[in-house]
Amino acid sequence: MKVLVTGGAGYIGSTIVSALEDAGITPIILDNLSSGRREFTQNKVFYQGDIADHELLKRIFAEHSDIEYTIHCAALIVVPDSVRRPYEYYHENVNKTLDLLKYLNELGCRKIIFSSSAAIYDDASDYVVDETSRLNPRSPYARTKYMMEMILKDFCLAYDMKAISFRYFNPIGADPKMRSGSYIDSPSHLLGKLISVFEGKENTFYITGTNWDTRDGTGIRDYIHVWDLAMAHVTAVEKFDEVFKSIEKECKVSDPYQVFNLGNGKGTTVREMAAAFMKVTGKELNIKETEAREGDVPGAYANAEKAKHYLGWQTSLTIEEGIRDSIQWSQIWKSRKED
Ligand SMILES: NC(=O)c1ccc[n+]([C@@H]2O[C@H](COP(=O)([O-])OP(=O)(O)OC[C@H]3O[C@@H](n4cnc5c(N)ncnc54)[C@H](O)[C@@H]3O)[C@@H](O)[C@H]2O)c1
């Protein structure tokens, strides 16, 4: 079986590509390398180009008429950048997805798995969100994800397509076999900051905000190993029709568009993450506590029961394994860049 993976040269897309290959499924990568890495596509079927390039899509499907699914990961993804350049984000993510879906429908590929984001949820008083929780996308980036979900839903209803939107929580780690991983130079997320302090690029790890109403006062997030995330896509491809059938049977409604949270369902606070990091590395880090920054939110974690129930998927790797693989990959990536 073949699966088109847009954005397959990126951090998450490349991990999905490896997971598909390991499961005996052939990924066909479409990526314009605007941020993705050519080296992640080595020895794979790779088309360099844009998701909205009609001629290229026609060629891909002519050369691989047995593509049954599209996993759509390609997007611009940096939240502060989206605030500065909303045109580019709406254009690249929304407009081009609109075209991509139109062409996929034309080409007969009507089973879609979409990379959505937990960034579209509103704050929840108990910090846990399920797929029916209130939405409130608060950046141009998050709004593009929300709009793409809406478009996908309408396409499913109108054009006999079926789609699964996966709302990712906070991916960490790298492919456990170290074939690919994150390639951002200065990651601004929590684990990236911890690694920067560990590697001596920064002196101090700042915990910003210690008065939230969480179990230890610090913010809470749901970290998910990128390999677990990738495996959810493999499961979705393998059980696609079955999932829709069992939802229809249990819920007595036929809905061709389904949303699933992908998280570990537990939540980890900033203090817990820093402690886990120091346990994994065996190194005490210099930590300082400061006030929350403007715009900071306490965070949320996933209720991931729907994915467990219908996909039979749940996380299998721990936060510690995510930290270990992130550090190992960061060292491999650094040495590759120095060569
Ligand atoms: N990384 C996260 O924390 C996170 C969280 C939630 C959701 N997501 C979503 O997961 C997906 C993958 O994210 P990632 O972290 O791997 O990002 P990434 O930047 O590493 O990968 C995105 C890939 O898409 C490609 N691309 C972008 N625009 C394209 C276009 N018009 N045509 C063809 N290729 C294009 C880029 O070159 C890149 O390889 C994105 O849709 C993102 O919104 C990511």
The ligand as an ORCA input file, in Angstrom:
! r2SCAN-3c Opt
* xyz 0 1
  N       5.857     20.398     15.941
  C       4.810     20.608     16.725
  O       4.967     20.923     17.919
  C       3.399     20.468     16.200
  C       2.319     20.500     17.101
  C       1.024     20.381     16.593
  C       0.819     20.220     15.216
  N       1.892     20.209     14.375
  C       1.642     20.075     12.934
  O       2.363     18.958     12.429
  C       2.761     19.192     11.081
  C       4.239     18.915     10.933
  O       4.957     19.778     11.816
  P       6.536     19.686     11.980
  O       6.872     20.027     13.384
  O       7.052     18.418     11.407
  O       6.976     20.917     11.068
  P       8.141     21.010      9.983
  O       8.304     22.450      9.648
  O       9.333     20.257     10.439
  O       7.495     20.246      8.741
  C       6.631     20.842      7.834
  C       7.077     20.421      6.446
  O       6.180     20.939      5.483
  C       6.928     21.405      4.367
  N       6.088     22.395      3.678
  C       5.620     23.563      4.192
  N       4.841     24.187      3.288
  C       4.803     23.379      2.183
  C       4.149     23.463      0.912
  N       3.395     24.517      0.586
  N       4.320     22.451      0.019
  C       5.109     21.378      0.333
  N       5.742     21.251      1.523
  C       5.591     22.240      2.439
  C       8.214     21.949      4.968
  O       9.293     22.011      4.058
  C       8.467     20.942      6.097
  O       9.258     19.861      5.640
  C       2.364     20.629     10.761
  O       1.153     20.614     10.045
  C       2.160     21.248     12.126
  O       1.225     22.307     12.091
  C       3.175     20.317     14.817
*
